Amino acid sequence: MISPKEEAARCLLCENPPCSAACKKADPARAIRAIRFDNADLAGEWLAPATPEELEAAEKACIHYDKPIRIQEIAAALPQAKTLGKLPSLAIDFCGIPCENPFFLASSAVSTNYEMVAAALEAGWGGVYYKTICREDIHEVSPRFDAVHNEHEGFIGFRNMEQLSENSLDTDFDILRRLKKDYPSKVVIASIMGTDEPDWIDLAQSVEKTGVDAIELNFSCPQMRMAGMGSDVGRNPELVSTYTDYVKRNVSIPVIAKMTPNLAAMTNVAFAAHLAGADGISAINTIKSVTLNNRSAVSTLKTISGYSGRAVKPIALRFILEMANNPLRKVLQLSGIGGIENWWDALDFIRLGCRNLQVCTAVMQYGRRIIDDLKLGLQKYMLENGYERLEDMVGIELKYFVTPSELDRDSIVYPQFHPETCIGCGRCYISCRDGGHQAISFGEDRRPHLNGAKCVGCHLCRLVCPVESIGTAKRIPKKTVRP
């Protein structure tokens, strides 16, 4: 039997998918999206109404460049769809602003004009951080994007050289005004970047007059062509404090400072923003990076620019954790950014203390429609784990994080092999032999065997097993403890 997740990973995620058009009541494309974005146990809901003939027709209609997605086999392999009943609300306050859900478009290429933002809000996004407004004359390069790919799984990481809004100030102010007028229940946050005191103050007051709910201060863009802006400011606590103070003293709505990850420690800069009156912190913006693909060259020349996507999520979580474990958490609210692609990613940021989430790269790759599975997966998790409010999950993982010196170093957990599911590939043996502690043997029976005397419990073998056929034994005291 096929793996629905592996087969769904092959899907092109088409616009106006022919497979769904071939079905009268079922929606194979929606089911496949649910599988792709970690809602496989609910995917059957969109396939159950189809007759066998319709599933066959849907598969024949598939336009995959290689071979059709095996929709009939996916349907047969899926568990029976769950009946969830009434789903909990995702409503949560952020910096005193009521939000219908925590999912916002990030200030970026996904929030550059009225039409695209309006369509996202109608699709179910809770709000938007509109693309950064400034007075500088923005001239973008072409091309300006690059990506590190993984077969069938899209972008591992995404690199961009995009700067700020290219619209005129009057155009952007009008867009903000229209968005707030047309979508009063949604949250509209203006992102701004100034150069000096009068500029920061004027921009802040101008966007406040449009009726926006809050202002985000961009201290973090890593590819500004002008020195002394973006991440140049974000690495300097004194400048962050000064510019935050300019804005806070001159507006009455919440102010959120957006942090750069291009520094060793973020807490000092975030604390400087707090001392100047910031109500919240957004983290992180993109990480300065280099790719050498010629497809990103501009007239044969290349430059350092920002990296985002799934690859940066652990780094983003590290910065969030450091701020959340600081006294800052009691006075500053956190908006998490960096590698959020599915609801599990979102949950990770929430459990480390974020009340608000921003998404960019995943929307650029898969479209605004991912909001369906972001919300559904999070609601399903809350329902199954007894959470009535999203608020109750904010920061619940923090108590499990300690310093390295506090970790238990006197016990061990051995890997446990499951021969009934082992396929005999030997990957665990190869990795342990060449990158571990040579604690696994692999013989003619094509099964791994553990040498407990050599095993240190590192669990590299579990990580490389392609069929998750290695579990864990009970934690026990080490036989010998070093003095």
N, C-alpha and C positions, 0 to 999 in steps of 0.2 A: 504494500500500500504506500502511496506517495506521502510525502510530508506537505501538508497544505501551505505551511509557511515558506518552504523552499520553492514550491511551485508558484505561489503568489508573488514571490520575489522576482520572478521572471516577467510579470505583467508590466506592460508599458504605461499603465494608468492613463488610458486614452481620454481625450475630450469627446463627448457624445459617444460613448463606447458602443460599438456594434454588437457586442455580446448581450448587453442589456436591452438593446433595441430589438433583439430577436426573441425576447421573452415578454409575454403580456403582463404578468403580475410579478415575476421575480426580477431581481436586480443583481446579476452576477458581479458586475463591476463594483458595486457597493460592498458586496461580501468580500471581494478580494482586497479592497481598501481596508476593511475591518481587520482582515488577517495581517496585512502589511503593517498596520499601526497598532498591533498588539491587542486586538479585540476578537481573536479567533473564536473564542467560546460563544460569541454573539453572532458570528457571521452567518450561521445557518438560517437566521431570521430572514435574510434577503434571498436565500436559495430555496427555502422550503416550499414556497408556492409554485415552483416550476415543475412541470411534468418532465418525465424522462426525455420526451421528444423536444421540449423546449431547451433543456440543458444541452442536448446534442446539437440543436440549431445554434445555440449561443457559442458553443465551441467551434463550430464551422465558420461562424461569423468573425472569429478572432482574427485580427490583422497583424499578429506578431510576425516579425521579420524572419524568425527561425522556424518555429513550429507552434501551433496554437496552444494556449494555456489549457491544461487538462481540467476543464471545469467540471466535467462529470465525476472525475476521480476526486477532485477537491470536495465536491458535495458529499460523496460517499465516505470520505475520511473525516469530515467534520463531526464534532460531538453535537448532540441534539441542542438546539438553541435554548438558552436560558430564558425563563420568564422573569424579568426583573421587577415588575410592578412599578410603583411610584418611585421615581428617582429623586435623591436629595438635591437640594439647591446648592449651586456653586457660588452663591452670593458671598461677598466678603468686602470689608472696608479696607481701603488703602489710603493712608495719609488723610483720613477723615472723609474720603470720597466713597460713597456706595458704588460697588461694581457688581454687575449681574453675574460675572465670572472673572477669574483672574487672568484670562488669556487676552493679551494685547498685541497688536502689530508693533514691531520695534521701529524706531526712527531710522529709516533706511530706504532702500529701493522699493520696499513693499508699501510705502506710505507717501507717495510723491504727488498725488493729485486727488481731486475730489472723487472721481468715478471709482478708482480702485479701492479707496478707503470705504466709501459708501457701500460698495458691493460686499466688502469683508464684514462690515458691521451688520448688514442684512443677513449674512450667512451665519452669524452667531458669535462673532468676536466681541469681547466685552468692551474694548476700547482701542485707542490708537495713540502712539507717540508719533506725532507727525514729523516728517523729515526735517532735519535741522535748518532753521532759518537764520540767515546772516546777511550782512551788508556787502560782503566781499563779492567780487565778480567771479563766479564759479565757472571754470572751463574744464570739462571732463575730458578724459582721454578715451581712445578707442583702439583695441578692445580694453576692457577694464576688469574682466572677471577671469578666473582660472579655478580649477578644481582638481582635487585628488580623488580618483574614483575607485570603487570596488565593484566588481562584476555583479550585476543584478541588484545591487544595494545603493546605487547612486553615489552621492558625494560623501566621502569620509570627512573631507575638509574642503572649505570653499574660501578662495582668496579674492579680495576685491580692492580696487583702487578708487572706488566711488567716494565723493566728498559730500557736499551738502546740497540743499535745494538750489536748482538752477532757475526757479521761478522768480519773478519780481516780488518785492515785499508786498505790494498791493495785492498781487494774485494770491499769495499764500495767506495773507490776512483774510481775504474774501473766502478762501476755501475753509479756513478754520471757522469762520462765522457761519457759513452754510452748513458745515457738518454738525455744529452744535445746535443749530436751529432745526435741522431736519431729523436729527437723532438725539433728542434731549435726554433719553434714558441711557445713552452710551457715554463713555468717558473719553473726552478729547484732551490730550496733553500736547502742548506746544514745546518743541525742542528748539533752543536758541543757542547761538554762539556769538559773543561779542569780542571786541578787541581792546576796549578801554572802558572807563567808568560811564561816560555818557552813552556809549554804544550799548552796553549791557542793560542799563536802566531804560533806555528808550525802547529797545526790543522787547524787554519784559513788560513794560507798560502797554505797548502796542498790542501784544498778543493777549494780555489780560482783557483789553477792551473788546476783543472778539468774542468773549464769553467762554473761553476754554476753562477746564476744571483745574489745571495745574500747569506748571512750567518745569521742563527738564533742562538742566544746564549741561551742555555738551563740553565736558572737559577731557574728552577721550578719543576723538577721531585720530587715527594713527597716520593718515596720509594727506594732511593738509599741505598744500604747496607753499603756504605762507608760514614763516617761522613765528613762534610765539602764540600759536593757536592750537586747539585740540589737545592731543596728548602731551604737547610741550607744557601746557598749563597743568594738566592732570597729574603730572609728576611733582608738582611744586605745591606743598601744603599752604604756603603763604598766599600764592596767587588764587588757589581754590577758595580759601577763606575770604580773601578780599572780594573776588567776583561774586561769590555767594552772598556776601553781606550787601553788596550793591543792590542785588536783585531783591533780597528779602526785605530790605528797608523801604522798598518802593512798590511792592505789590501786596495784595491781601490774600492771594490764593497760595496753595502749597507749592513748595519749591523742592525739586528732586535733583540731586547732583549725580551725573553719570561718570563712573570711574573708568580709568584706563587700567588694563592688566599689565601694561608695559613698564612695570616697576617691581621691586623686590617685595614690598609690603604695601597693602592698600589701606590698612587700618588707620595709619597716621593721617593720610589724606582725607579719608572719610570722616575722621574725628575733627579735622579742620573745617570741613563743610558743616558738621553738626554745630560746632562752636559759633559759626556764622549764622546759624538759624535754619539750616536745611531740614526739611521734614522727612526726607527719604533719600535712599541711595539706590541707583541703578548700577548693576554690575553683571557681566563685564562687557566692554566693547571689544573689538577685534584685537587679536594679538599680532604684533609685527612679525612678518614672515617673508620667506623667499620661496618661489617655485621657479624652475628653470625651463618650463615648457615654452617653446617658441610661440605657441598660440596666444600667450599673454603679452608678447612683445609689442611695444608701441614704436613703430618705425625702426625696428630691430633693437630698440633699447628697453631695458627692464629696470625695475625699482623695488624697494621694500614696500610692502603694503599689508593690509589687515587680513587675518585668518579667522574663520568662523566655522560653524557646523559641528557635527558630532564629535570631531576630534578634540574640540576645546572644552567640552562639557566638564571633564574632571578638573580642569584648571579653574573654570568658573566656579565650580562647587567649592574648591579649596578657598577661594577668596571670600565666597559667601560664608563658609564655615568660620573663617577667622574673624569676620565682622560680627557674625551671630554669637560667637562665644565671647565677645567683648562686651563690656557694659553698654556699648553703643546700641545693642539690640533693644534695650529698654526704652530708648529715646528716639531711635531711627527705625523706620520701616524699610524693608528691602524688596527691590524688584529684581528678579533673577533673569539673566540673559546668558545664552551660550549653549548651543547644541540641543535645544529642546525640539524634538521631532515627534515623540509620541507621549502618551499620558504618563508612562513610567518616568520619563525624563522630567516631566512637570512635577510629578510627585516627589522626586528627589530634591528639587529646589524647595518645595513647600516644606518637606520634613526637616530641612536645614534652616528654616526660618523665613522664607520668602512668602509674602502675601500677594505678590503680583508677579506676572511672568510675561516676558517679551519674546516674540518669535520673529525671525527674519529668514534665515537660510532655508529652513524647511518649507516656508511659504514660497520662496523663490523656486525651489525644486518641484514641489508637489502641488502648489496652489493653495488658495485660502480654504479649500474644502477640507483640509486636515482638521479644521476646528470640530467637525462632527465627531471624530474619534478621540480627539483630545478631551472633549467634554464627556462623551459617553464612557470612556475608560475610567476617568476620574470618578464619575458618579457611581459606576459599578463597584469600584474599589471601596468607596465610602459605604455603600449599601452593604457589601459583603463583610465589612469590618466594623460595622456598627457606628460609623461617624455620621451624625446628623448635620454637622456644620463643618465647612471647610476650615474654619478658624481653629477647630480642635486638632488639626493635624500640623499646624504651623509650628515648626521647631521640635517636633517630637523625637527626632533622631539625635538631637544635640547631646543628650545625656550619655550616649554611647561613645562619644569621642573623647579621648584622653591623650596625654602626651606619650611619646614612645617609652619613656621610663616607667610609666604606669601599667604597661601591658604585661600579661602573665608570660613569663619566660621559663617556667618550671614544669610545664606540661606539654603534651603533644597530641595531635589528632592525626591518626594514620589514614591514608586513603583506603577505600574498600572497593574492590573490583566486583562487578556483577556479571558473571559469565553468561547468564541467560540473555543479556542484551549486547554483550561484546561482539563486535563483528570481526575481530582479529586483524585489525589494520596495523597494529604495532606503533601507532603514533606516540602513545605514552612511553613506550620503551625507548624510542628514538630520542625524544626530548629529555628523558631522565638520563640517558646514556651520554648525550652530547651537550646538555645544558643544565643538568641537575646533579644528582649524587650517585648515579649508577646503582640505584636500588631496585631496579626492575629487570627481570630476565624475561626472555621471549623465545620459546622453543618451537619444536615441530608441531605442537598442538595449536599454535597460533593464539596463545592466550598469555597475558601478562601475569607474572608471579612476583610478589613483593618480598624483598629482603628487608625485614624489619630492623636488622642490625645496622643497615646503611641508611634507611629512610629517615629524613629529618622532618617530615611532615610539611614540606613546602607547598605541595599540591599543584605543582606544575602539570603533573599528569592529568588532573581533573580539568584543567583549563584547555588542554589541547585535544581532549577526547571529542571526536566529532559527533558521537551519538549519546553523550552524557551518560556513559555507562560506568562511571566511577563516582562513588559516593564517599561518605565519611564514616569512620568508626567513632566510638566514644572517646572523649578527651580523657587522657590518663596522665598520671605523673611521669615525668621522664625518669628513666632508670638511673641516670647519673646526672647530678646537678653540679655545674661548675661553681667553685667557690667565688 
